[in-house]
Amino acid sequence: MADPSSYRPATGTIPVEPGVYKFRDATGRVVYVGKAKSLRSRLNSYFADLSALHPRTRQMVTTAACVEWTIVTTEVEALQLEYNWIKEFDPRFNVRYRDDKSYPSLAVTLNEEFPRLQVMRGPKKSGVRYFGPYAHAWAIRETLDLLLRVFPARTCSNGVFKRAGQIGRPCLLGYIGKCSAPCVGKVSADEHRQIVNDFCEFMSGRTDSMIRRLERQMTEASEGLEFERAARLRDDLGALRRSMEKQAVVLTDGTDADVVAFATDELSAAVQVFHVRGGRVRGQRGWVVDSTAGLNDESTVGELVEQFILQFYGQDDAVVPREVLVPELPEDAEALAELLTERRGGRVSLRVPQRGDKRSLMQTVQRNAEQAFLQYKLRRASDLTARSQALAELQEALAMPDAPLRIECFDISHVQGTNVVASMVVFEDGLARKSEYRRFTMQSSGGDTDWIAEVIRRRFTRHLQDQERQSAVTDTVTDWQAGPTEAAPPKRFAYPPNLVVVDGGAPQVAAAQAVLSELGVTDITLVGLAKRLEEVWVPDEGYPVILPRTSEALYLLQRVRDEAHRFAITFHRQKRSKSMTESELAGIAGLGPARRKALLNRFSSLKHLRSASADEIAAVAGFGPELAQRVVSALAEGEAEREPAVNMSTGEVVG
């Protein structure tokens, strides 16, 4: 624990201009990023009497070992730089909003020749247009089911679409009129895209023009004695109106706005957002503040609003509406509004609704935030208790000086010594942190102990190199130096673990310990978890540590080990599939490395390549009909001769 007075900069050396500052710990890792209108005033507040600081602020300044800053010219520049640094360094004491669940969206794959309508979760992809998010996936499917009779766009997967084209028959939706069946050529690509464009316009809120157009077409059909067509258009109008009824009108003036509300206590906070487009609630999302973030009693709602706006609208794919309605304006409201205006390319209003429908909607969002926050706390209470107990039990059983807040586990995967890979998974505070997972392709030959030694050496050699780099940086930057700072260290590994777990028993632990001793790493606890009896092996001990079968500590170690095994197996299968594909293609005359690579890029796997026709292969750059037919024939012969191999240790069928 550092004494803040040991690195406190002299008051006169701190500029009074606006800027952004970083606190770093002893290893050089950024632990907090902040901005200030006056750097001198803000930084001096951190070096007050420790007893007068809030516990989390006190923890931050005692964790840090130095502070740096960069001067900017405007508050908008400070906001942008602060957001970029938070994204770049991921500081542990900054507020970080994470989804309290995965919200589905209605996605339209405009990047495909025949766009598809589908339910999607997770990160957004380029070339795909999204509507929502929705609270429930069934709400999207209900909306789609109603709208497909009006906008009969494709909803099937690529595999179903391809098979329908091959056999010349559409799926059921094509027969009942809920798909225009572009797979069999009932409509052209341009006609199908126009259907999709009309659907996107309707979902974007341009409902009145669509309804007027259908009413006009219905009238024209009726006057022209086309009664069947008029009846179909009448049913389409009914479907459109029913889908609109499911999205309640909350703002009659057709407002485009995001309405944000918070529920907080002294330890955490939750936020709910209603996305209102064309006066209708089109989507809803919720987040929670990480419990390890720098939230404290002094954190006002305005500060939470500022952090949320920076993180949510700072994303590359964020949609900025004309209005952002919040419960309290942050201190830098004008700068935030200017930043949002720049991102939208048009004026954005950031304000607190005072009366009328918008005030009523804000109260509704507030009630949703409070309800979601209550459910979150009830759900996390038992989970947090169990994780804390597991970490405490591990600390006691392994005689560790501190609880293992960061655990790294390593596993090896191979089949009879081929395609050998290793995985590293990371658990922080008892939870998987998948962004820190790493995988390795083994370079040495031998057995499990040799491969464990290799992966441990590669991981901790990199750790020592990072330490040397950070030491060099710290030596060249004085505690109070201002101005441009060094580039961020590579994020291949974040920082060293408290506990290293290897999948195996005493031999694997001994191999890993020999490497750590060779590298001079002595401040990390090492154990191995043997599968058969779930024994915990520690270095230089003749007998394992036996944890009770019902202990939370053993359950956590098992979850970490199983996750490492899953991650290693997944990577191994990818490597094996690629090597099998290359080996089968290598013997085909006229198929050099460039053409093999082109085939893999086009068909992605041997399975997909075997199912491809000669015409599809001939369409790949560098292939003609003769070579394509040669590839098809060779793969068919190889499939007939191939017999499945079995991994005797796992019973897994290979190939």
N, C-alpha and C positions, 0 to 999 in steps of 0.2 A: 504494500500500500504506500503510495507516494504522498509526500507532504506538498500540498499545492504551493506553499511559500517557496519551495525549492526551485520551481520553474516559473514563478510569477514574473511577468515582464514589468520593467519599470514603467510607471504610469505615463511619464512623459514621452516614452517611445511608442506608445500606442496612438495611432492616428484617430482623429475625431470624425473622419469621413465615413460614409457607409461602406460596408464590406461583408465578406463571408469569412468565417473562422473555422478551424479544425482543431480538435483535441486529439492527440495521439497517445497511445500507451507506450510502455517501455520497449515493446518489440517494433514500434513504428506503425502499428495498425490504427486506423482512424476509428475512434469510438464515438465521436459526436461532431456533427456539422450544424452550424447555426449562422444566422445573418443578423445584421444590426444596422440601424440608421446611423448610430455612432458607435464605432468599434470600442472606443475608450470606455464609454459608459457601460456598455454591455459586458465587456470582459472583466472590468473591475468588480462587477457584481458576483462573479464566480469566485473571487478570492477574498470574500468576506469571512467572518468568523465561521468555522465549520459548524459549530453548534447552532448557528442561526440559519444554515442552509437546510432545505428540504432533504430527507434521507436519500432520495434518488439523485438529486443534484450533488449531494455530498459523495455518493458512491462514484459518480462520474468523474469529479475533479480529483478524487483520490486514486482512481484507476488510471487517469491520464498521467503522462510524464512530460508533455510539452504542449504548447499551443502555437498555432501559426495562423496567419490571416492574409487575405488578398483584398486590396482596395478596388472598388468599382465606382462608377460615376453616378448611377441612378439606382433607385430601389428595384426597378424592373430587372436590371442586370443582376442585382443581388439575389432576387427570387430565382432567376434562371440558373445562376451558378450554384446556389444552394441545392436546388432540385437535381442538377447534374451530378454534384458530388455525392448526394445521398444515394442516387442510383449506382454510382461508380464504386463507392466504398462500403455501402450497406452498413452504416454504423449501428452498433448495438443499442445505443442510448437514444436514437432518434425514433420518433413515432412512426410505426409502419402499419399500414392498413392491409389486412388480408381478408379475403372472402370468408364469411362464416359458412358458406357452402358453395357448391359449384352450380351456377345458374345456367340453364339452357337458353339458347337463342335460336331463332329461325334464320337459317343461313341459305343464301342463294349463291351458287358457285358460278359467278359470271365469268370466271377465267376458263371455263370449259366450252367446247363447241356447242354442246347441248346442256345448258345450265340445269342444275338440279336443286330442288327444294328439300331441305332436310333439317333435322334437329341436331344442333352441335353444342358441345361444351368445350371448355378449355380455352387456350390462347387463340386469338384471332389470326387468320391467315390472309396473306395478300391476295387480292383478286376476288375475295368473297364478301358479299354484302350481308350485313347482319341486321335483324330486327329483334328487339327485346332489350335486355334479357327478360324472360318470364319467370314467374315464381315456380311454375310446375311444367314439366314436359307435356303432360296431358293437355294443358291449356293450348300449347302450340298445335298439337295433333288435332284437337277439336277445331281450331281455327282453320287449319289446312284442309280438313275433311269438308268443311263448308265451302271453302274458296276454290277447291279443285274443280268443282263443276263449272265454275265461271272462268277460272284460269287453269285449264288442263295441262299443267306443266309436268315435266318428268320429276318423279320422286324416288326412283329405283336406284340401287347401287350400280357401280360401273360393271360389275360382273353380270348382274341380271340384265342390264342394258345390252351388253355385248352378246350374251346368249340369245336374247330375243331376236337380235339382228341376224344371228347365224341360222336360227331355225325358221325365221320369217314369220313368227307369230308374236303379237304383243302379250303382255301380262294381263291379269284380270282388270286392272284399272283402265287399260286401253279398250277393253270390250264394253265396260260400263260407262264410258264417257268421262272418266276422271283423269285421263291422260290422253294427250293428243297423239301418242305413239310415234314419236320421231324415230324410234329404234327400227321401225319397219317402213319408214318413208311416208307415213300418212301426211306429215307436214315437213317442210324443209327446215334447215337450220335457221334461216332468217325468220320464217314464220313462228317457229318455236321461241326464238329469242324475243319476238314481239310480244308473245303471250307472257313471257317472264317479265319483260319491261312493264307491261300493264299491271302485273301482280305487284311489282316493286312500287309503282306509283300509288296503287291502292293502299299498300302497307305504310307508305310514307305519309299518309294523311290526305291524299287527293281523292277523297271518296265522293264528293259532290259531283265532280265532273264525270266520274265513272258511272254513277247512277243516272245522271241526266242522259248520258250517251246510250245506256241500255234502254231507258224509257223511250228515247227517240226511235231506237231500232225496233222496239216492240210495237210502237204505234205504226211505224212504216210497214212492218210485217203484217199487222192486222189489217191495215188499209189495202194491202196487196193480196189479201185473202190467204196469206201463208200462216194459217192458224197454228200449225204444229210448231213452227219456228217462234211465233209469238208466245205460245205457251211455255216453250223452253226458256225464252228470255224472261218471262214472268217469274219462273222458278229461280232463275239466276238472280234476279232482283231480290227475291225473298231471301236467298242464301246470303247475299251481300248485307242486307239489313240485319239479319240475325247475327252475323259475325260482328257487325258494328255495335249491336246491343251488348255484346260481351265485353266491350271496352267502354266503360262508362264515361260520359262527357262530364268533366269536372270543371272545366273553364270554358265558358261559352264564347269567349272572344277568340278562340283558336290559338291560344298561347302555345309557344314552344319554350319549355322551361324544364330545368332540373330542380326538384325541391329536396333539400337536404335537411335532416334533423339528427340530433345526437341524444344518446342516453349515456350518462357517465356516473362513475363513483370514484373513490380515491385511488383505485388500483387499475382500472381499465375503462374502456369506452367503446360504444358501438355506434355505427352510423347507418342510416337508411336513406336511400335515394329513390324517388319516384321520377321516372322519365315521362314527361308530358309532351306529346307532339300533336299538334292540331287540336288542342283542347282535351285530348284523351290520354289516359294513362296507358302508355305503350310498354312499360317495363318497370321492374323494381329490382334493386340490389341491396345487399347489406354487407358491412365489413365490421371487423373488431380490431381494436388496437392490441398489438402484441403486448403481453404482460411484462416483457422485459424492456419495453421501450421507456423513454424518458418522460412518462406521464406522472404528474404529481398534483398535489392539492392546489398548487398555484397555476396549473394549466387552465386557462379560460376556454370557454367554448370558441371564442374568436381564434385562439391559437390552433385549436383542433380544425376549425374551418380552413384556416390557411394551409395547414399541412395536407388536409384532404384534397383541396383544390389543386395544389401543386402536384400531388401524386396521381390523382385521377385524370385530370385534364392534361397532365404533362406527357402521358403516353402517346406514342406515335399514331395509334389508331383511334384516339379519343374523339368523340363527336361533341363539339361545344355548342350549346343552344344559345338562343338570343337572350335568355334570362337564367340566372342562377339564384334561386331563393334560399336563403340561409337563416338560421335562428338568431345569429349575432354576427355583426361585421367585424372582421379582424382589423388589427391596427393598420395594416398596409392594404386596405380595401381598394384604394384608388390604383395602386400599383398592380394588384391582382387583376382588377378589371381591365387594365391596359394590357396585361399579359394575355388574358383570355381573348381580348379583341384581336390581338396580333395572331393568335392561333386560329381563330375563326375566320379572320378576313373580313369581319364586319363588327359593328358595335355590339358589345355584350354588357348587360346590366347585372351588377352584383348588388343585391339589396335584401332587406328584411321586409316581408309583407306585413302591413299594419292592419288591414281591414279587408272585408269582402271575401270572395271565393278563395283567393290565394291564401289568405290567413287561415281559413277553414281547412284548406288542403294541407297547410303546414302542420296544423294540429293533428290531422289524421296521420301524417308521416311520423310525427313525434310519438304518437301512440304505438305505431308499428315498431319504431326504434326501441321503445321501452319494453315491448313484449318480446322482441327478438333478443334484447339484452338479458332479460330474465331467463329465457330458455338457454342462452349461451352459458350463463353462470351456473345454472343447475346442471347442465351437461358437463361442464369443465370441473365442477367441484370434486366429483369422485375421481375423475381422470387425473387431475393435478395431485390429489392426495396419493394416489397409487404411484405416480411417477416419482414424487418426492420420497416416498417410502423406498422405492426400488433403488434410487441413487444413494440414499442413506445406508441401506443394507449393503450395497456394493462397497461403499467407502469403509464400512466396519469390517466386512469379511476379508477385504484385500489390504487392510491397514493402510489406506491411502490418506495423505494429509488433508485432501479436499475431496468433496464429492465430484464424481466424474461427469462434469457438465458437458464435455464433448468426448464421444466415444467413436473410434474408427475401427471397423472390422474388415479383415481381408480374407478372401476365399479364392481357391484355384479351381478351374474347370477345364476338363479335357476328356478325350476319348482315346485310350491306349497311347497316350503321349503325343497326340496330334492336336493341332490348333489350340495350343495351351494359352489360356487367358487368365487374368486375375481381376478381381473386383475390390473396390474400396467403398464402403458405405459409411455414412456419417449420421450419428444421432446426437442432437443437441437438446439438453434438458429432457431427455427421454423420448424425443420425437425425431422422426426421420427428417433430414434436411437434404432433399434430393438434388438440389442445385450444387451440393458439394460432392456428390458421388463422382468417382473416377474409375476408369477401367484401363487395363494394361494388357499388351500382347507380350508374352514371355519370349525372351531372347536366348535363354540358356537351355541346355538339355539336362536331363537328370530325372529327379523324382519330386514329390511334393515338397520335401524339405528344401531342396535347391530353389524351387520356384518361390516358396515363401520367403526365403532369404533374399531373392532377387527383388521381389516387390517391396519388401521392407526397406532394402537398401535404396531403391529408386525413390521411394516416398520421402525418406528422411534425409537423403542427400539433398534433395530439393529444399527441404525444411532448413537445413544448415546454410544452403546458398542464400535463401531468403533472409535468414538472420544476418548474414554478412552484408547483404545489400542494404538492409534497414540500418545496420550499425553505421555503415558508410554515410548514409543519408543523414542520420542523426548527428554525426560528427561535423557535417558541413552546414547544418542549419542551427543557428543559435536559438534559444528558447523564445526570444522575442522578435526574431527576424520576420519582416514583412515582405511582400512582393510575391512573384511567381514561385510556385512550389514544384517539386519534382513530380515526374509521372508516377501514376499508381503502379505498385508492383503487380506482376502477372497474377491472375486469379486462378492459376492451376490448382493451388492449395491455399486455403484461407489461413489457418494457423494451427499449431500443433495440438494434438489431443491430450486429455488427461489419462485416458485409458485406451490401449490397443488390444483388440481381440483377434486372434487367429483361429481359423476353423481347423481344429485338430487337437492332438494330445501333446505329451511330453516332447516327442521329436520335433514337432513344428515349433513349439515354444522355444526349445533350445536353439534352433536355427535362427529364429527371429532375435533372440536375446544376444546371440553371438554378433549379429550385424549391428545391433544398437550399441553394444559395448565397443565394437570396432570404430564406430562413428563418434563415440563419446557422448551419446545421448543417455543421460542418467535420470532425468526428471519426469519420465513417462512410465506408467505402470503397464505391464504386459501380462496377458493371460491367454490361455487357449481353452476352447470349449469342445470337448470330445463328444461326438454324436451318440455313441452307444449308451453310455450311462449318464450323459450330461454332466461329466466331471469338469471342474474348473482347475486347470493346471497352471501353476505359477513357476517361474524360472528357479532352478537350483533346489527344487523340493522333490523328495522321493514320493510323496503322496499328494493327491489332489485335494482341493478344497471342495467339500460336499455341501452344496446349498440345499436347504429343504425344498422338496418338490412343490410346495405351495407358496414359496417365497416370491415376492415381487421382483427381487434381484435376478433370480434365475429366469423368470418369465421375460424380463427385459433383455438379458443376454441371448435367450433363444430367439427373440424377435430380431435382434441385431444380426445374429448368425444366419437366420433364415432369409433375411433380406439380402445379405451379402451373397448367399447361395443363389437366390433368384436372379440377382443382377448379373452374376458371373455366368449362369446358365444361359441367360438371354443373349449375352455378348458372344458366348461360345457358339450358339446355334447360328448366329449371323455369320460368324467367321467360317463355320463348317459349311454352310449353304453356299457361300461365295467360293470357297476352295473347291467344293464338289462341282460347281458349275464350270469353273475355269478348267478343271481337270477333264471334264467330259468334252469341253469345247476344244481343248488343246490338240486333240488328235485329228481334227477335221482339216483336210487340205484346203489351203487358201484362206484360213481363218487365223490371222495374226493377232498380236496383242491389241492393236487399235480397233479391229473389228470385234473382237471379243468384248472389249470395253464398251463399244457402242451398243452391242446386244444387251449387256447387263444394264446399261443406263436406260435402255428402252423398255425392257421386260422385267427388270429388278430381281428376278429369281429364276431358278431352273424350272420350277413348277409352272410359272407363267410362260416361260419360253417353250416348254414342251407342248402346251396347249395352243400355241400360236400357229397360224397357217403359214404356208409358204409365201402367200401374197403379203401378209403382215410383216414377215421378216424381210421380204424384198423391198418394203417401204423404208427400211432403215438405211441411212446414208452409207454408201460404200458396198451395198449388196445388190446383186442382180438376181433374176429368176433362177438361174442355174445354181449359184451358191446357196440361195435360200432353200432350194429343194434338197441340196446336199446336207444342209444343217438339219432339216426336218427328218430326213432318212437316218442320219447318224444318231440323232436323239431317240428315234423310235427303236433302232436296234439296241442302243444302250439300255433303254428301259426294259426291253424284253430279256436281256441277259442279266440285268442287275438283280442281286439277291440282297435282302435287308441284313445289315450287320447289327449285332446286339452288343451293347456295353455290359459286360458280365457283372460289373460291380453295382450297376444301378438298374439293369434290366431295360434300359432305354433303347428303343429301336433307332438306329442311325441311318440317315438317308431318306 
